[in-house]
């Protein structure tokens, strides 16, 4: 068998596949797929489940472990026959929500969380990389088998080089047909058809080899059965635990593998196809497994000891000199490998670009690139992702050296992708499943899988050190990767399966039970779980049963009468109609919807037309979108309201300020006029008497008397000016305080002495409690004394009792001292009490003994400056004032 | 016939100065320090002229003026108002005051005004 011929036929086969894909794509572009959209193609495309591992490896598996290889077929068979309602639900959800990958499904279900999408993508890439490497390895091994039989025998064959060329070729093919254009549903008709062709090739190849083995080598069916009975194969015991585990694992894998999800859900054209596939696909699997045991038994029989059973499918025909049959088998294996790699890389690239690259690009892109065509960016991301996935697979192949047995890698990958199962099944059947639960489950599963299965697969001393294998990390023996929690003596595969999924499910359920889903999550959960309850029609408007008049009425209400009429007339003219009402064609409905959405928002416009066109079902998404639009409107109007309230507040504040200013201005006028009066009054007397005195002719006693009047009035003027200056300084806060320690008793003594000058002729009794006055204050003693003088003078001046008395009561509380001055007069009338501290608030002129009515105003200002207060105390019998001073005056802020 | 002037003024020193000036000029001066007493005095002993301070304790000068004007006996009696505040002039004139003087004033000034109001000739040279 010439090696060149092998390479040539390979190339020819690839060109053939290219042609098939190309032609189908062209037909698809013209919308004439016809029989290509049949259940047959769908079923055949599902056969992508059978990779090179199944094609070559199943025989090896059988040769090593007997009938256990059947579990890999039982799992999918069970799913398709027994659980096809589960698949139908997945397909329905996929179609209804335009699901593009398994990562998209999970992220969409759990509130469109991209972080979940990233987690699933990571799991899938990690699990699929060795699996892709496995395909490359199988092709290289197959080439190696042929090279070994080369007559020259010396032809140097570099496996690495072959692997490179295969990887590059596959990347090229996938990029060409996988990223031709961007479809919302990520469907690739050309590739699916090419894969269906490959499915036929691999099945026929395996059947051909099988029937040759049965007919050509062994002496027919009976002989084969006899050989099987004689072989050790039959003696291998069925281990129920391991079998159950493996069947479960392959069942999970057929749902969760990225490539299976791609062909089964994403590329699905029609739910009916699934019904057909539910029995046709198991039949295909049965046909694929039909000759596995005979080939294994005969191979073990006929081929020399030590021959790789993984390659029996090729080596048996070659050993019998059947070059053409071997070539066919080779193409079958080649098909298995390539179809798997192509679809897997498309599925992974979709996930990587949608969940990792595009979100990153959108976040990091420079502002200037904002207007770029996103389509081109997405396509470029896809191409890069495909190249990256294949590069990863090739890299893994190079690093691992392609040593491990094929079946082992396959099972590890199966277990990896199975970690998605709880989040997926939980998501579509349990509304209580939450994003947190899903994240916890997925991450837990990923970690446990990596620790118990993926990393140990490199062997002790590679990814995990030999000590960790033997004693556990940090000497914690219960954490040994292949004997978690002391579960020794378990098959490593089953051990990993049990612990990763158990912990995964536990984390998922607990996380879901202890967290509450957000609103989007709840809606998506309901939409996924109850997917069969609300049927949804096509996305575009079908020609409806709607009356154009109804549409016009609605449009007029929203757009205004004339604008709506103009829109309709224009559409009617475009349809070539005389009337102003166009037919409700899908195109017209679309344009009307977009026009309405400009006014009321897209979701509302869609829902309104839905109502009129008679598509009674308004989907959850529609409602959600309407709700979010309403929320935006509400928020906007709330903002307006807030602004209006703010304006009202500002206006109120301005009005208040204006009133205050007006009042201040009035106060200022009243103050000036009052000062004018207080100044002019003494000046009148002074002027009059000084004129009288200058005229002469007065008896001496009158001269003396008038001179004294002038003197008194001049003093009155001086006092008034003093008070005014004092008040002005105190009010400005520019007063200089001289703070020091002073005895309260001393200050009261001084004040009493000074106040004696006021109406000195009156008998005036002062009642004090001297011990209570033994307090030292840190304050401005002169100023405080001034206040006391004022209050005592007022009492002397105004107290109208026959035997006037003044009680001075001192109390100390909470760092403050109060000094009350209470006389036994009539007191101050209630309505006057609040006036007395105002300037010039002299209540009665009856006992005017000088003073311009500024005394209490000055007291108030002094007390403010001293950090205390002075207030009128009502209900004390006579007039009563309370002075409150802090024990220690803190230095006031400048 | 000696002219009778009723002086209503609460500032004792100003009252004393005016009384001195008018008495020296040969007039008879009655004095009240607040409105009620003044009205009683005016009824008992009708004056030929009233000198009325604007700012009085109790009844204000304007209220006293209104009462005088309300009484037929004193309706025609000329009234001179004194004020120490600038803005009271218009109010006082509207209320029916005949003359208006702002404190402080010169002695000659007030004497001339009083004489003029009483229809007396100017000061004897």
Interface residues (C-beta under 8 A of the other chain):
Chain A: X673 X674 X676 X677 X678 X679 X680 X681 X683 X684 X685 X686 X687 X688 X689 X691 X692 X709 X712 X713 X844 X845 X846
Chain B: X10 X11 X13 X14 X16 X17 X18 X20 X21 X55 X57 X84 X85 X86 X87 X102 X103 X104 X105 X106 X107
